[in-house]
Amino acid sequence: MAEESGDSRSVAQVKRAEADDEEKEQTAKKQKLSSSEDEKKRSHSPETSFPTTLEGFKYHFNADGHLRHIETDERFEFEVRKDDPKYNQKRYEALGEVITEYVYDLLETEVGLKRITVPEDASQDEAKGFIFATKSIFKETDKVLVLIHGDGVVRAGQWARRLIINDCLDSGTQLPFIKRAKQMGYELLVLNSNLNKAVAADGREELVRGSSTSKQHVIYVWDHFLAKSPVESVAFVAHSYGGVSTLNLALKREESFCRKVFFVAFTDSVHQMSFQNAPDSIRNWFYKNSVNWVKSDKPLDTRLSESNKDSPKLSAGTTKHEETSWKSFNSVFKSLSQRYEKKMLKWSTSKEREEL
């Protein structure tokens, strides 16, 4: 099967991407947008026209969350035209787009999240993105969990499209994380950091204001939903390039980030402290308040490396990048619980001292 772009970046690729300044990044994106209409026309030619629903592809998700053929109950078959790899890849990508909408729907119907438009003050005519959040966020609890996927084709609610299609919804989506977090009393923010452009009212595809890059999206959500909120206990689960955006947030908003965030769970994050020019204060904070579960052939939670200049690295119990979030699921929430209890104990102790 062809590889999906962006689902498992190497450190070298990340460094090349980070080397471009914002101006060049914006220019490149605008150039791509200028040809979007021609691309759309080509994608709707008879040779590349695909269904827009799971049923149209003759697939469904069974009770166990596995994608199966409606008639044969077989797993997804990538190669439907043996001598046409381009067609097979386009079909796979089209199915992926359908699954994106399917997962969006599950976020609203199965776990009860609400869709929130970004930017908040968007006009009726401009391009808009969106995130998902629990309906009572900032109203009923003082703790929030933020989920950030990696780079590429994935969108809100997904860790890895490949796993959703070839394994199951549990391993490939963020649904288990959302359900567990809600059971533990957390409100949630599910980010959509790859939704950087959308169709405006005039039919043209444009960059989403405040979310034209993954890093900008994360900062926008922080500034508009977390920084000024009364919540004082925030945790992150960030996969792959989501770790780069999380570190960037800490660098750009150090005071509020370090004050509100009590734990960051990275899953095979590709962030680089030295490359992102993190000062000692940030390096020390992440050493004390984060863990990076990385791909490894060692048993789950085996300590792989530790430096007071970065997050401690533990084995995720898998050698596959896209599986690291699911394989480390229980360890992430065990650590999350322990770190929150530690924060509350520290707060309680300081409160008692104030009252003496």
C-alpha positions as a printed NumPy array, in Angstrom:
array([[  0.   ,   0.   ,   0.   ],
       [  1.209,   3.479,  -0.791],
       [  2.403,   5.593,   2.078],
       [  0.366,   8.487,   3.433],
       [  2.247,  11.754,   3.496],
       [  2.899,  13.281,   6.875],
       [  1.912,  10.373,   9.111],
       [  5.469,   9.451,  10.13 ],
       [  7.938,  12.265,   9.602],
       [ 11.656,  11.74 ,  10.1  ],
       [ 13.624,  14.238,  12.172],
       [ 15.44 ,  15.345,   9.018],
       [ 12.14 ,  16.106,   7.299],
       [ 10.955,  18.107,  10.281],
       [ 14.174,  20.109,  10.33 ],
       [ 13.822,  20.94 ,   6.642],
       [ 10.23 ,  22.019,   7.177],
       [ 11.12 ,  24.135,  10.206],
       [ 13.986,  25.821,   8.313],
       [ 11.554,  27.746,   6.093],
       [ 10.433,  31.049,   7.558],
       [  6.76 ,  31.99 ,   7.811],
       [  6.839,  34.219,   4.739],
       [  8.058,  31.435,   2.475],
       [  5.555,  29.022,   4.001],
       [  2.653,  31.383,   3.323],
       [  3.828,  32.093,  -0.227],
       [  4.043,  28.395,  -1.037],
       [  0.567,  27.75 ,   0.307],
       [ -0.923,  30.636,  -1.674],
       [  0.646,  29.289,  -4.85 ],
       [ -0.937,  25.924,  -4.195],
       [ -4.324,  27.519,  -3.598],
       [ -4.228,  29.318,  -6.94 ],
       [ -4.437,  26.   ,  -8.791],
       [ -7.05 ,  24.414,  -6.529],
       [ -9.939,  24.911,  -8.964],
       [ -8.111,  23.082, -11.761],
       [ -7.29 ,  20.258,  -9.37 ],
       [-10.931,  19.961,  -8.368],
       [-12.014,  19.699, -11.994],
       [ -9.486,  16.948, -12.661],
       [-10.541,  15.039,  -9.532],
       [-14.129,  14.87 , -10.8  ],
       [-13.286,  13.378, -14.169],
       [-14.858,   9.949, -14.904],
       [-11.565,   8.202, -14.228],
       [-11.16 ,   9.649, -10.729],
       [-14.726,  10.121,  -9.486],
       [-15.414,   8.212,  -6.264],
       [-18.344,   7.795,  -3.852],
       [-18.821,  10.294,  -1.049],
       [-20.223,   7.853,   1.532],
       [-19.035,   4.613,   3.126],
       [-22.065,   2.864,   1.68 ],
       [-21.082,   4.108,  -1.759],
       [-17.736,   2.356,  -1.321],
       [-19.695,  -0.7  ,  -0.093],
       [-18.   ,  -0.588,   3.308],
       [-19.169,  -0.087,   6.88 ],
       [-17.735,  -0.246,  10.393],
       [-18.978,  -3.295,  12.275],
       [-19.849,  -3.449,  15.974],
       [-16.158,  -3.901,  16.853],
       [-15.113,  -0.834,  14.885],
       [-13.524,  -2.757,  12.014],
       [-13.979,  -1.572,   8.421],
       [-15.618,  -4.391,   6.465],
       [-17.154,  -4.876,   3.022],
       [-20.939,  -4.771,   3.267],
       [-21.457,  -7.842,   1.056],
       [-18.407, -10.041,   1.704],
       [-17.362,  -8.921,   5.216],
       [-13.786,  -8.758,   3.915],
       [-11.218,  -6.208,   5.046],
       [-10.446,  -3.173,   2.926],
       [ -8.799,  -4.086,  -0.367],
       [ -6.362,  -1.498,  -1.635],
       [ -5.546,  -2.99 ,  -5.043],
       [ -8.785,  -3.095,  -7.021],
       [ -7.084,  -2.367, -10.352],
       [ -3.922,  -4.444, -10.621],
       [ -2.272,  -2.334, -13.316],
       [ -3.402,   1.07 , -12.097],
       [ -1.617,   2.066,  -8.854],
       [ -2.545,   5.721,  -9.365],
       [ -6.25 ,   4.874,  -9.386],
       [ -5.879,   2.638,  -6.319],
       [ -4.13 ,   5.401,  -4.388],
       [ -6.739,   8.002,  -5.351],
       [ -9.507,   5.623,  -4.303],
       [ -7.776,   5.095,  -0.963],
       [ -7.462,   8.841,  -0.445],
       [-11.118,   9.388,  -1.386],
       [-12.168,   6.77 ,   1.161],
       [ -9.979,   8.557,   3.686],
       [-11.877,  11.8  ,   3.119],
       [-15.165,   9.974,   3.708],
       [-13.76 ,   8.522,   6.932],
       [-12.736,  12.004,   8.078],
       [-16.388,  13.083,   7.913],
       [-17.441,   9.829,   9.586],
       [-15.104,  10.477,  12.532],
       [-16.304,  14.078,  12.787],
       [-19.828,  12.699,  13.129],
       [-18.728,  10.235,  15.835],
       [-17.171,  13.067,  17.831],
       [-20.578,  14.719,  17.976],
       [-22.896,  11.7  ,  18.236],
       [-20.899,   9.065,  20.133],
       [-18.924,  11.161,  22.611],
       [-21.086,  14.284,  22.681],
       [-18.61 ,  16.957,  21.619],
       [-19.632,  20.216,  20.   ],
       [-18.11 ,  21.748,  16.895],
       [-16.674,  25.234,  17.442],
       [-15.863,  27.523,  14.518],
       [-12.431,  29.131,  14.271],
       [-11.685,  31.925,  14.097],
       [-14.319,  32.818,  16.669],
       [-15.075,  36.142,  15.019],
       [-15.201,  34.748,  11.471],
       [-17.346,  36.685,   9.03 ],
       [-20.042,  34.926,   7.063],
       [-17.972,  35.107,   3.892],
       [-14.478,  34.033,   4.991],
       [-12.941,  30.556,   5.138],
       [-13.511,  28.828,   8.459],
       [-12.041,  25.912,  10.362],
       [-13.316,  24.209,  13.487],
       [-12.329,  22.278,  16.58 ],
       [-14.312,  20.078,  18.952],
       [-14.921,  20.485,  22.68 ],
       [-17.06 ,  19.086,  25.455],
       [-20.301,  21.036,  25.742],
       [-19.667,  22.14 ,  29.326],
       [-16.036,  23.15 ,  28.887],
       [-14.856,  25.793,  31.403],
       [-18.168,  25.476,  33.28 ],
       [-18.122,  22.279,  35.348],
       [-14.482,  21.373,  35.957],
       [-11.075,  22.914,  36.428],
       [ -9.178,  20.383,  34.313],
       [ -8.943,  20.151,  30.54 ],
       [ -7.244,  17.623,  28.26 ],
       [ -6.083,  18.837,  24.842],
       [ -5.574,  16.313,  22.016],
       [ -3.314,  17.166,  19.06 ],
       [ -2.825,  14.809,  16.114],
       [  0.22 ,  14.674,  13.847],
       [  0.858,  16.232,  10.44 ],
       [ -0.53 ,  15.281,   7.038],
       [ -3.976,  13.953,   6.118],
       [ -5.324,  13.308,   9.62 ],
       [ -7.947,  15.618,  11.079],
       [ -9.648,  16.159,  14.444],
       [-10.42 ,  12.887,  16.196],
       [ -7.801,  10.843,  14.314],
       [ -4.354,   9.527,  15.186],
       [ -3.738,   7.482,  12.013],
       [ -5.936,   6.981,   8.953],
       [ -4.045,   3.816,   8.084],
       [ -5.072,   2.218,  11.368],
       [ -8.702,   3.288,  11.016],
       [ -8.91 ,   1.62 ,   7.612],
       [ -6.752,  -1.449,   8.212],
       [ -7.19 ,  -2.099,  11.935],
       [-10.025,  -0.444,  13.852],
       [-11.536,   2.779,  15.154],
       [-10.081,   2.274,  18.637],
       [ -6.466,   2.173,  17.482],
       [ -6.745,   4.852,  14.81 ],
       [ -8.998,   7.468,  16.394],
       [ -8.955,   9.56 ,  19.551],
       [-12.329,   8.194,  20.707],
       [-10.88 ,   5.944,  23.469],
       [ -8.851,   8.896,  24.804],
       [-11.939,  11.099,  24.85 ],
       [-14.075,   8.484,  26.607],
       [-11.448,   7.751,  29.269],
       [-10.787,  11.446,  29.883],
       [-14.502,  12.137,  30.343],
       [-14.72 ,   9.248,  32.825],
       [-11.897,  10.896,  34.778],
       [-13.739,  14.215,  34.904],
       [-11.851,  16.079,  32.198],
       [-13.293,  18.529,  29.728],
       [-11.736,  18.205,  26.277],
       [-10.429,  20.277,  23.413],
       [ -9.829,  18.26 ,  20.233],
       [ -7.705,  20.296,  17.854],
       [ -7.83 ,  20.264,  14.058],
       [ -4.386,  21.601,  13.248],
       [ -4.19 ,  20.299,   9.662],
       [ -7.37 ,  22.073,   8.574],
       [ -5.454,  25.089,   7.324],
       [ -7.64 ,  26.051,   4.377],
       [-11.336,  25.928,   3.533],
       [-13.805,  27.104,   0.919],
       [-15.021,  30.674,   1.413],
       [-18.446,  32.014,   0.449],
       [-17.239,  32.95 ,  -3.042],
       [-16.282,  29.331,  -3.741],
       [-12.542,  29.871,  -3.556],
       [-10.3  ,  27.897,  -1.235],
       [ -8.501,  30.155,   1.222],
       [ -6.241,  29.904,   4.245],
       [ -8.097,  29.893,   7.564],
       [ -7.275,  33.034,   9.524],
       [ -5.312,  32.155,  12.647],
       [ -4.912,  28.529,  11.551],
       [ -2.93 ,  28.745,   8.32 ],
       [ -0.299,  26.408,   9.814],
       [ -0.425,  23.709,  12.475],
       [  1.596,  25.807,  14.908],
       [ -0.568,  28.877,  14.382],
       [ -3.71 ,  26.806,  14.983],
       [ -2.45 ,  25.553,  18.349],
       [ -1.488,  29.064,  19.458],
       [ -4.87 ,  30.427,  18.337],
       [ -6.755,  27.822,  20.376],
       [ -4.563,  28.513,  23.41 ],
       [ -5.022,  32.28 ,  23.202],
       [ -8.768,  32.2  ,  22.615],
       [ -9.905,  29.2  ,  24.661],
       [ -7.365,  28.486,  27.399],
       [ -5.101,  31.413,  28.268],
       [ -7.91 ,  33.689,  29.444],
       [-10.136,  30.957,  30.869],
       [-10.421,  30.228,  34.61 ],
       [ -9.086,  26.7  ,  34.108],
       [ -5.791,  26.108,  35.917],
       [ -5.117,  22.425,  35.147],
       [ -4.386,  21.643,  31.5  ],
       [ -2.803,  18.508,  30.042],
       [ -1.84 ,  17.609,  26.475],
       [ -1.607,  14.405,  24.479],
       [  0.347,  15.23 ,  21.318],
       [  1.328,  12.772,  18.59 ],
       [  4.205,  13.107,  16.121],
       [  4.331,  16.659,  14.678],
       [  1.733,  17.645,  17.257],
       [  4.682,  17.611,  19.647],
       [  6.455,  20.246,  17.554],
       [  3.373,  22.475,  17.765],
       [  3.104,  21.883,  21.514],
       [  6.732,  22.841,  22.14 ],
       [  6.279,  25.871,  19.905],
       [  3.293,  26.896,  22.04 ],
       [  5.402,  26.62 ,  25.19 ],
       [  8.102,  28.773,  23.599],
       [  5.679,  31.445,  22.423],
       [  3.474,  31.484,  25.544],
       [  5.902,  30.372,  28.241],
       [  4.373,  32.137,  31.248],
       [  0.765,  31.011,  30.803],
       [  1.76 ,  27.582,  29.479],
       [  4.01 ,  26.703,  32.407],
       [  1.469,  28.064,  34.889],
       [ -1.563,  26.184,  33.565],
       [ -0.159,  22.965,  32.068],
       [  0.725,  20.189,  34.51 ],
       [  1.564,  17.358,  32.095],
       [  2.318,  16.682,  28.425],
       [  2.107,  13.139,  27.062],
       [  3.955,  12.902,  23.758],
       [  3.521,   9.842,  21.548],
       [  6.516,   9.478,  19.248],
       [  6.853,  13.236,  19.074],
       [  9.389,  14.598,  16.609],
       [ 10.029,  17.862,  18.475],
       [ 13.653,  18.971,  18.827],
       [ 14.649,  21.15 ,  21.786],
       [ 17.922,  22.263,  20.211],
       [ 16.503,  22.893,  16.747],
       [ 13.566,  24.868,  18.14 ],
       [ 16.014,  26.898,  20.276],
       [ 14.373,  26.058,  23.585],
       [ 15.918,  27.899,  26.555],
       [ 16.924,  26.037,  29.717],
       [ 13.723,  27.053,  31.484],
       [ 11.602,  25.256,  28.873],
       [ 13.937,  22.263,  28.662],
       [ 13.788,  21.814,  32.423],
       [ 10.006,  22.179,  32.465],
       [  9.538,  19.43 ,  29.884],
       [ 12.037,  17.203,  31.67 ],
       [  9.967,  17.434,  34.849],
       [  6.457,  17.528,  33.387],
       [  6.339,  15.4  ,  30.241],
       [  7.013,  11.938,  28.85 ],
       [  7.59 ,  10.902,  25.238],
       [  6.397,   7.347,  24.491],
       [  8.404,   6.459,  21.39 ],
       [  8.476,   3.545,  18.979],
       [ 10.767,   0.786,  20.207],
       [ 11.166,  -2.985,  20.274],
       [ 11.458,  -2.794,  24.066],
       [  8.506,  -3.635,  26.366],
       [  6.008,  -0.874,  27.117],
       [  7.29 ,   1.786,  29.539],
       [ 10.92 ,   0.664,  29.339],
       [ 13.047,   3.743,  30.017],
       [ 15.09 ,   4.405,  26.885],
       [ 16.846,   7.672,  27.576],
       [ 16.735,  10.53 ,  29.982],
       [ 18.215,  13.99 ,  29.81 ],
       [ 17.515,  17.035,  31.911],
       [ 17.357,  18.896,  28.613],
       [ 14.272,  17.146,  27.179],
       [ 11.329,  14.851,  27.886],
       [ 12.174,  11.403,  29.292],
       [ 11.672,   8.745,  26.614],
       [  9.801,   5.516,  27.337],
       [  8.987,   2.667,  24.99 ],
       [  5.48 ,   2.705,  23.535],
       [  5.691,  -1.063,  23.146],
       [  5.584,  -0.985,  19.342],
       [  8.022,  -0.383,  16.506],
       [  5.351,   1.321,  14.376],
       [  5.097,   5.093,  14.61 ],
       [  1.361,   5.251,  13.977],
       [  0.603,   2.719,  16.742],
       [  2.358,   4.585,  19.553],
       [ -0.703,   6.51 ,  20.791],
       [ -2.899,   3.421,  21.068],
       [ -0.227,   1.127,  22.488],
       [  0.681,   3.622,  25.219],
       [ -2.974,   4.456,  26.   ],
       [ -3.125,   2.971,  29.515],
       [  0.319,   4.286,  30.434],
       [ -0.626,   7.788,  29.315],
       [ -3.695,   7.878,  31.532],
       [ -1.903,   6.299,  34.475],
       [  0.716,   9.044,  34.288],
       [ -1.955,  11.682,  33.758],
       [ -3.717,  10.587,  36.947],
       [ -0.482,  10.544,  38.951],
       [  0.616,  13.971,  37.715],
       [ -2.778,  15.505,  38.516],
       [ -2.747,  14.053,  42.036],
       [  0.758,  15.449,  42.505],
       [ -0.389,  18.884,  41.352],
       [ -3.4  ,  18.821,  43.705],
       [ -1.248,  17.725,  46.654],
       [  1.192,  20.542,  45.982],
       [ -1.677,  23.031,  45.709],
       [ -3.275,  21.772,  48.924],
       [  0.009,  22.02 ,  50.818],
       [  0.643,  25.577,  49.645],
       [ -2.932,  26.51 ,  50.573],
       [ -2.478,  25.185,  54.094],
       [  0.723,  27.197,  54.484],
       [ -1.089,  30.358,  53.404],
       [ -3.737,  29.794,  56.086],
       [ -1.19 ,  29.395,  58.907]])
